[in-house]
Amino acid sequence: MADSVVLAQPRRTSLPWQVLGMVPGVLLLLGVGYAGKLTERATTRIAETYHLPLPEIEYVLWAILLGLAISNTVGVPAIFRAGAATYEFWLKAGIVLLGARFLMGDLLHLGGISLGLVFIEVIFSLVFMTLLGRGFRLRPKLVSLLAIGSSICGVSAILATQSAIDADEEDVSCAVAAILALGAISLVLFPLIGHALHLSDRAYGLWAGLAVDNTAESTAAGAIYSDAAGKMAVLAKTCRNSLIGFAVLGYAAWWASRGQAERVTNKAAFLWRKFPKFILGFLLISLLASVGFFTRAQAVSIGNLSRWAFLLAFAGVGLRSNLRELGKQGARPFIVGLIGEIAIATITLAMVYGTAQLFHL
C-alpha cells in the first residue's frame, strides 16, 4: 500500500514541476525589470523637479545595472536560477512580437543594406579572429569558438558549435566568458560613442546589430540609445543570426576533415537544426502586419507586449553576469577577444558611417 502511494506522487522532474520551479525566477526578472522602469521615471522626475543635469538613462540600462548589482553582491539564490535562465526565451519572444512593428517593405529596404554589411562583417570577423587567436597561440578549437562567437551571435553560436566540433568544456567556458565580458563593456561604450559621433538612430542601431555579439546585448545596446535604434539593431542582428547554421556547418566539416569531429552526413537536416526558429516567427508576424491582418490597436498592443518581454530579458542579462566568475578564465582569451572586438567595432562603424552618408540613414 505504501509503495502505491509513493508511485502516485508526481515526479519533480515532470513538466508541471519544472514550470512551477521557474515561477520564482520569472517573478524576479519581472521585478528587476520593472524596478528599472520605475528608476528611470524617478530619475527623470527628480531631474525635472530640481533642474538637475542628470543623464537620461533608459530603463534598459537600469534593469541591467540592477541585475548586475544583485548578481555581484548577494548573488542569485538557487530557487531563482531556473526562472532567471529563461531570459533568452523572453528575448526571442520579444523579437518575434517586435515583427508587428516592421512592415515587409521596411524589411526588404533595410534588409538589403544590412545583409551586404552582415556578409562583410562575418567574413572579416572569422578571418581576423582566427589569425589573431593563432598569433596568441590559443588552443585551435578555442580559436574557432571565439571566431564564430564574434562573427555570428555570441554565446549561442559558441554553444551550437561545441558539439559540432567536439570542443572541450574548458575551451567553451573560456570563449563564453570572454564574449560575455566584452558584451557587458559594449553596453557602456557603444551608446557613448554613438552620441559622441552624433549617429542617427538607424545608423547607430545598424552598428550595434553588426558589432555586438550576443543578441541580448545587441538588442539592449540599441534600445539604450533609442526605441528606433533598438528596432534597427534587432533587424541587423537577425540577419547575422540567420547565418549560424552555415557557419557551424563549415566548422564541423573543417574539423571532421582533420579527424577531430564527427562527420556531418545530412547537411540539410543539420542546417535546419541549427537555424534559429524565432527568426521565422519574426518574419511571420511582420508579414501578417504588412497584409493588414492586425488592426492598428492590435499592432500597438503586440508592440507593447514585446517591450514587456524585453523587460524580462534585459533584467536577465544583468542577473546572469557574475564579474568574479568571468575573471577566472585567464587573460589571453579576453585579450584576443578585446583586440578583435575593437577591430570589428571600428571596421563596422566605418562601414555604417559610409552607408549612412550614401543612403541617408
C-alpha positions as CSV (number, residue, x, y, z in Angstrom):
1,M,0.0,0.0,0.0
2,A,2.9,2.3,0.9
3,D,4.5,1.6,-2.5
4,S,1.3,2.6,-4.3
5,V,1.2,5.9,-2.5
6,V,4.8,6.6,-3.5
7,L,4.2,5.8,-7.1
8,A,1.1,8.1,-7.2
9,Q,3.2,11.1,-6.2
10,P,4.1,13.4,-9.2
11,R,7.8,13.3,-10.2
12,R,9.6,16.5,-9.5
13,T,11.2,16.3,-13.0
14,S,7.9,16.3,-14.7
15,L,6.9,19.3,-16.8
16,P,4.4,20.8,-14.3
17,W,7.1,20.7,-11.6
18,Q,9.7,22.3,-14.0
19,V,7.3,25.1,-14.9
20,L,6.5,25.7,-11.2
21,G,10.2,25.8,-10.4
22,M,10.6,28.6,-12.9
23,V,8.0,30.9,-11.4
24,P,10.2,32.5,-8.7
25,G,12.9,33.3,-11.2
26,V,10.5,34.7,-13.7
27,L,9.0,36.9,-11.0
28,L,12.5,38.1,-10.1
29,L,13.1,39.0,-13.8
30,L,9.8,40.9,-13.8
31,G,10.6,42.6,-10.5
32,V,14.1,43.7,-11.6
33,G,12.9,44.8,-15.0
34,Y,10.0,46.9,-13.6
35,A,12.3,48.3,-10.9
36,G,14.5,49.6,-13.8
37,K,11.5,51.2,-15.4
38,L,10.5,52.9,-12.0
39,T,14.1,54.0,-11.6
40,E,14.0,55.7,-15.0
41,R,10.8,57.5,-14.1
42,A,12.1,58.6,-10.7
43,T,15.4,60.0,-12.0
44,T,13.6,61.8,-14.8
45,R,11.1,63.3,-12.3
46,I,14.0,64.4,-9.9
47,A,15.9,66.0,-12.8
48,E,12.8,67.9,-13.9
49,T,11.8,69.0,-10.4
50,Y,15.2,70.1,-9.1
51,H,16.6,71.2,-12.6
52,L,19.5,68.8,-12.2
53,P,21.6,67.9,-15.3
54,L,21.2,64.1,-14.8
55,P,21.9,61.8,-17.7
56,E,18.9,60.3,-19.4
57,I,19.3,56.6,-18.8
58,E,16.8,54.3,-20.4
59,Y,15.0,51.6,-18.3
60,V,17.0,49.0,-20.3
61,L,20.3,50.1,-18.7
62,W,18.7,50.5,-15.3
63,A,17.4,46.9,-15.5
64,I,20.8,45.6,-16.5
65,L,22.6,47.6,-13.7
66,L,20.1,46.4,-11.1
67,G,20.6,42.8,-12.2
68,L,24.4,43.2,-12.1
69,A,24.2,44.6,-8.6
70,I,22.2,41.6,-7.4
71,S,24.4,39.1,-9.2
72,N,27.7,40.5,-8.0
73,T,26.7,41.2,-4.3
74,V,24.2,38.8,-2.8
75,G,24.1,36.6,-5.8
76,V,21.1,34.8,-7.3
77,P,19.8,32.1,-4.9
78,A,19.2,28.6,-6.3
79,I,15.4,28.9,-6.1
80,F,15.5,31.8,-8.7
81,R,18.1,30.4,-11.1
82,A,15.8,28.2,-13.3
83,G,13.4,31.0,-13.9
84,A,16.1,33.6,-14.4
85,A,17.7,31.4,-17.1
86,T,14.5,31.9,-19.2
87,Y,15.6,35.4,-20.1
88,E,16.7,34.1,-23.6
89,F,13.1,32.8,-24.2
90,W,11.8,36.3,-23.3
91,L,14.3,37.8,-25.6
92,K,13.3,35.6,-28.5
93,A,9.6,36.2,-27.7
94,G,10.2,39.9,-27.7
95,I,11.9,39.8,-31.1
96,V,9.1,37.7,-32.6
97,L,6.4,40.2,-31.3
98,L,8.5,43.1,-32.5
99,G,7.8,41.9,-36.0
100,A,4.4,43.6,-35.7
101,R,6.2,47.0,-35.9
102,F,8.1,46.1,-39.1
103,L,6.3,46.1,-42.5
104,M,7.8,43.8,-45.2
105,G,8.7,46.8,-47.3
106,D,10.8,48.2,-44.5
107,L,12.5,44.8,-44.1
108,L,13.3,44.5,-47.8
109,H,14.7,48.0,-47.9
110,L,16.7,47.9,-44.7
111,G,17.5,44.2,-45.0
112,G,19.2,44.7,-48.4
113,I,21.6,47.2,-46.9
114,S,22.1,45.2,-43.7
115,L,22.6,41.9,-45.5
116,G,25.5,43.2,-47.5
117,L,27.2,44.7,-44.4
118,V,26.5,41.5,-42.5
119,F,28.4,39.3,-45.0
120,I,31.3,41.7,-44.9
121,E,31.3,41.7,-41.0
122,V,31.0,37.9,-40.8
123,I,33.9,37.2,-43.2
124,F,36.1,39.8,-41.7
125,S,35.4,38.6,-38.1
126,L,36.0,35.0,-38.9
127,V,39.3,35.6,-40.7
128,F,40.6,38.3,-38.3
129,M,39.7,36.4,-35.1
130,T,41.3,33.2,-36.5
131,L,44.6,34.9,-37.4
132,L,44.6,36.8,-34.1
133,G,43.9,33.7,-32.0
134,R,46.7,31.8,-33.8
135,G,49.1,34.7,-33.2
136,F,48.4,34.5,-29.5
137,R,48.9,30.7,-29.6
138,L,45.4,29.9,-28.2
139,R,44.2,26.3,-28.4
140,P,42.9,25.7,-32.0
141,K,39.3,24.9,-31.1
142,L,39.2,27.8,-28.7
143,V,40.2,30.0,-31.7
144,S,37.3,28.5,-33.7
145,L,34.8,29.2,-30.8
146,L,36.0,32.8,-30.4
147,A,35.8,33.4,-34.1
148,I,32.3,32.1,-34.6
149,G,31.1,33.8,-31.4
150,S,32.4,37.2,-32.5
151,S,31.1,36.9,-36.1
152,I,27.6,35.4,-35.6
153,C,25.7,35.5,-32.4
154,G,28.0,35.2,-29.4
155,V,27.3,32.6,-26.8
156,S,24.5,30.9,-28.8
157,A,26.9,30.4,-31.7
158,I,29.6,29.0,-29.3
159,L,27.2,26.5,-27.8
160,A,25.8,25.5,-31.2
161,T,29.4,24.8,-32.4
162,Q,30.5,23.0,-29.2
163,S,29.0,19.6,-30.1
164,A,29.6,20.0,-33.8
165,I,33.4,20.3,-33.4
166,D,33.7,18.2,-30.2
167,A,35.2,21.2,-28.2
168,D,36.4,20.8,-24.6
169,E,34.3,22.3,-21.8
170,E,37.3,24.4,-20.8
171,D,37.5,26.0,-24.3
172,V,33.8,26.6,-24.3
173,S,33.9,28.3,-20.8
174,C,36.8,30.5,-21.8
175,A,35.1,31.6,-25.1
176,V,31.8,32.2,-23.3
177,A,33.4,34.2,-20.5
178,A,35.3,36.4,-23.0
179,I,32.2,37.1,-25.1
180,L,30.1,37.9,-22.0
181,A,32.6,40.2,-20.6
182,L,33.0,42.1,-23.9
183,G,29.2,42.2,-24.3
184,A,28.9,44.0,-20.9
185,I,31.6,46.5,-21.9
186,S,29.7,47.2,-25.2
187,L,26.6,48.2,-23.3
188,V,28.5,51.1,-21.8
189,L,30.8,52.2,-24.6
190,F,28.6,51.8,-27.7
191,P,25.9,54.4,-26.7
192,L,28.7,56.8,-25.6
193,I,30.5,56.5,-28.9
194,G,27.2,56.8,-30.8
195,H,26.3,60.1,-29.1
196,A,29.8,61.4,-29.5
197,L,29.6,60.9,-33.2
198,H,26.0,62.1,-33.4
199,L,24.9,58.9,-35.2
200,S,21.3,58.8,-36.3
201,D,19.0,56.2,-34.6
202,R,19.1,54.0,-37.7
203,A,22.9,54.2,-38.2
204,Y,23.6,53.5,-34.6
205,G,21.2,50.6,-34.5
206,L,22.7,49.1,-37.6
207,W,26.2,49.4,-36.0
208,A,25.0,47.8,-32.7
209,G,23.4,45.0,-34.7
210,L,26.6,44.3,-36.6
211,A,29.3,44.7,-34.0
212,V,27.8,43.5,-30.7
213,D,28.0,39.7,-30.4
214,N,25.2,38.4,-28.2
215,T,21.6,39.0,-29.3
216,A,20.6,40.2,-25.8
217,E,23.4,42.7,-25.6
218,S,23.0,43.9,-29.2
219,T,19.3,44.5,-28.6
220,A,19.9,46.2,-25.3
221,A,22.7,48.4,-26.7
222,G,20.3,49.6,-29.4
223,A,17.4,50.1,-27.0
224,I,19.6,52.1,-24.6
225,Y,20.2,54.6,-27.5
226,S,16.5,54.9,-28.6
227,D,13.5,52.8,-29.5
228,A,14.2,53.3,-33.2
229,A,17.8,52.2,-32.8
230,G,16.7,49.1,-30.9
231,K,14.4,48.1,-33.8
232,M,17.3,48.6,-36.3
233,A,19.7,46.6,-34.1
234,V,17.2,43.7,-33.9
235,L,17.0,43.7,-37.7
236,A,20.7,43.7,-38.4
237,K,21.3,41.1,-35.6
238,T,18.6,38.9,-37.0
239,C,20.4,38.9,-40.4
240,R,23.6,37.8,-38.6
241,N,21.8,35.1,-36.6
242,S,20.3,33.6,-39.7
243,L,23.8,32.6,-40.9
244,I,24.6,30.5,-37.8
245,G,23.7,27.1,-39.4
246,F,26.1,27.7,-42.4
247,A,28.9,28.9,-40.1
248,V,28.6,25.9,-37.7
249,L,28.4,23.5,-40.7
250,G,31.6,25.0,-42.1
251,Y,33.5,24.5,-38.9
252,A,32.0,21.0,-38.4
253,A,33.2,20.0,-41.9
254,W,36.7,21.5,-41.3
255,W,37.3,19.7,-38.0
256,A,35.8,16.5,-39.4
257,S,38.3,16.6,-42.3
258,R,41.0,16.7,-39.7
259,G,39.6,13.7,-37.9
260,Q,38.7,15.7,-34.8
261,A,34.9,15.9,-35.1
262,E,32.0,13.7,-36.3
263,R,31.3,13.9,-40.0
264,V,28.0,15.6,-41.0
265,T,26.0,13.2,-43.1
266,N,22.8,15.1,-43.7
267,K,23.6,18.7,-44.3
268,A,20.1,19.9,-44.8
269,A,18.9,18.5,-41.5
270,F,22.0,19.9,-39.8
271,L,21.2,23.4,-41.1
272,W,17.6,23.2,-40.1
273,R,18.5,22.0,-36.6
274,K,20.9,24.9,-36.1
275,F,18.8,27.6,-37.7
276,P,17.2,30.0,-35.1
277,K,13.5,29.3,-35.4
278,F,12.5,32.6,-33.8
279,I,13.6,34.4,-36.9
280,L,10.7,32.7,-38.8
281,G,8.3,33.9,-36.1
282,F,9.6,37.4,-36.5
283,L,9.1,37.3,-40.3
284,L,5.6,35.7,-40.0
285,I,4.4,38.4,-37.6
286,S,5.8,41.1,-39.9
287,L,4.1,39.5,-42.9
288,L,0.8,39.4,-41.1
289,A,1.2,43.1,-40.1
290,S,2.0,44.0,-43.7
291,V,-1.1,42.5,-45.2
292,G,-3.3,44.2,-42.6
293,F,-4.1,41.1,-40.5
294,F,-3.8,43.2,-37.3
295,T,-5.7,46.3,-36.6
296,R,-3.7,49.4,-35.6
297,A,-4.7,48.9,-32.0
298,Q,-3.7,45.2,-32.1
299,A,-0.3,46.0,-33.7
300,V,0.3,48.6,-30.9
301,S,-0.7,46.0,-28.2
302,I,1.7,43.4,-29.7
303,G,4.4,46.0,-29.8
304,N,3.8,46.8,-26.1
305,L,4.0,43.0,-25.3
306,S,7.4,42.9,-27.0
307,R,8.6,45.7,-24.6
308,W,7.4,43.7,-21.6
309,A,9.2,40.6,-22.9
310,F,12.4,42.7,-23.4
311,L,12.0,44.0,-19.8
312,L,12.4,40.4,-18.5
313,A,15.2,39.7,-21.0
314,F,17.3,42.7,-20.1
315,A,16.9,42.0,-16.4
316,G,18.3,38.5,-17.1
317,V,21.3,40.0,-18.9
318,G,22.4,41.6,-15.6
319,L,21.5,38.7,-13.4
320,R,23.5,36.2,-15.4
321,S,26.7,38.3,-15.4
322,N,29.0,37.4,-12.5
323,L,32.1,39.5,-12.9
324,R,34.2,37.5,-10.5
325,E,33.5,34.2,-12.4
326,L,34.3,35.9,-15.7
327,G,37.7,36.9,-14.3
328,K,38.7,33.4,-13.5
329,Q,39.1,32.3,-17.1
330,G,42.5,33.7,-17.8
331,A,43.7,36.8,-19.6
332,R,44.7,35.6,-23.1
333,P,41.2,34.7,-24.4
334,F,39.9,38.0,-23.1
335,I,42.8,40.0,-24.7
336,V,42.2,38.3,-28.1
337,G,38.5,39.0,-27.8
338,L,39.1,42.6,-26.8
339,I,41.5,43.3,-29.7
340,G,39.2,41.5,-32.1
341,E,36.1,43.4,-30.8
342,I,37.9,46.7,-31.2
343,A,38.8,45.9,-34.7
344,I,35.3,44.6,-35.6
345,A,33.6,47.6,-34.0
346,T,36.0,50.0,-35.8
347,I,35.5,48.4,-39.2
348,T,31.7,48.1,-38.9
349,L,31.5,51.7,-37.6
350,A,33.4,52.9,-40.7
351,M,31.1,50.8,-43.0
352,V,27.9,52.1,-41.2
353,Y,29.2,55.7,-41.3
354,G,29.8,55.4,-45.0
355,T,26.5,53.8,-45.6
356,A,24.7,56.5,-43.6
357,Q,26.3,59.1,-45.9
358,L,25.3,57.3,-49.1
359,F,21.8,56.2,-48.1
360,H,21.0,59.0,-45.5
361,L,20.3,56.5,-42.7
